[in-house]
Amino acid sequence: MKSYCQRDSFLIFGAPAIEDAEIAEVVSVIRSGWIGTGPRVAAFERDFQSYKGAAHAVAVNSATAALHLSFIAAGLKKGDEVITTANTFCATVNAIIHAGATPVLVDIDPITCNIDVSRIEEAITERTRAICPVHYAGLPCEMDEIEKLARKYGLQIIEDCAHAIETRYQGREAGTIGDFGCFSFYVTKNVVTAEGGMITTKQEGLADRLKILALHGMTKDAWKRFGDAGYKHYKVVDAGFKYNMTDIQAALGIHQLARVEKNWVRRREIWDRYSARLKSLPLGLPAAPQEGDRHAYHLFPIRVNPAKAGIERDDFLNEMTARKIGVGVHYLSIPEHPFYQDEFGWTPDAFPEAKQFGRETVSLPLSANLTDRDVDDVILAIEDCLGQ
Ligand SMILES: Cc1ncc(COP(=O)(O)O)c(C=O)c1O
């Protein structure tokens, strides 16, 4: 019998790897006298566009805003349908609703936990206008199949890349394959700006429209109106939103993005360590990327099936927390939530794979700043919870 030794401090799930460079840049923005949308946001957009090899990148204040604006710029109207996955964060579905359209869910592939592409076609109706694949955990969706369907039925593709900054599908950058790519820089993401998001798009006209929509519908570059070139009048040309990113957020993002590959390498090491050490335990482990694909290693979701693991998932969450290990759940399937049940009549049973996954999944800590010791603490805590 092994004796378990608990760690001293709580291991925060998704703690960001913040370094001195971004702290200094944030302080310098605060001291500069201009903390709103300005030159640092423009620089972050250029850096992100170049990192992704995208034609255009537009910064906003969350991926939720990115999705909402993309659905609007895609021209969705009331009655239009958008197909997405039952295994996602509520923001994906809410953004479709806020754009005035109707979300249509498709169940997941139980191995990849991404949208089951073999079931998309049966969900397409004459009202379908778009597909919103979510590259869950950072593993790319089968974009060839999704593009084939989009071409066949004349649909737009809005990629939810909240987990997929570093993701590539068969050598193509996630977020540049569809018409729009929506990224998140939320506190637990692979690049953080506290809150923040980015939209990549192929068309200059759409990028201009997104910029206008993100700042009240005011003409492009309205943020320059208080600059040293003198006051600039703006015109309101659309009923826009207050979705702009600030220079404080961009100051974080510029330096975070500069280290994105270094952090990816570290998270891959952690991923490999978990994979090697957990494979002999009675748990389900996340799918590895296919040949030619690149995983972003954003989440490491294990499956705790009580019949195999000998413990209920929610008890496992509590036991891990009691052992000072922060854990997450990504995600209880969308039809588990009362709002969607009431609004759309969805039931978990109609999406059995997403239901099962959502009731078994537990996300382990996967930040680049975890030490090997931290990772070993997680593994030891899991072994102890399972009585191994
Ligand atoms: C799949 C997915 N889509 C959208 C979002 C929304 O991102 P944000 O918090 O930046 O609005 C998240 C955030 O967790 C997410 O995980």
The ligand as an ORCA input file, in Angstrom:
! r2SCAN-3c Opt
* xyz 0 1
  C     -15.309     26.430    -26.819
  C     -15.435     27.832    -26.300
  N     -16.070     28.744    -27.048
  C     -16.189     30.018    -26.636
  C     -15.675     30.437    -25.433
  C     -15.856     31.849    -24.992
  O     -14.622     32.462    -24.782
  P     -14.516     33.835    -23.987
  O     -14.497     33.519    -22.530
  O     -13.236     34.449    -24.455
  O     -15.696     34.665    -24.365
  C     -15.000     29.528    -24.621
  C     -14.435     29.949    -23.323
  O     -14.150     29.239    -22.435
  C     -14.871     28.190    -25.070
  O     -14.216     27.286    -24.317
*
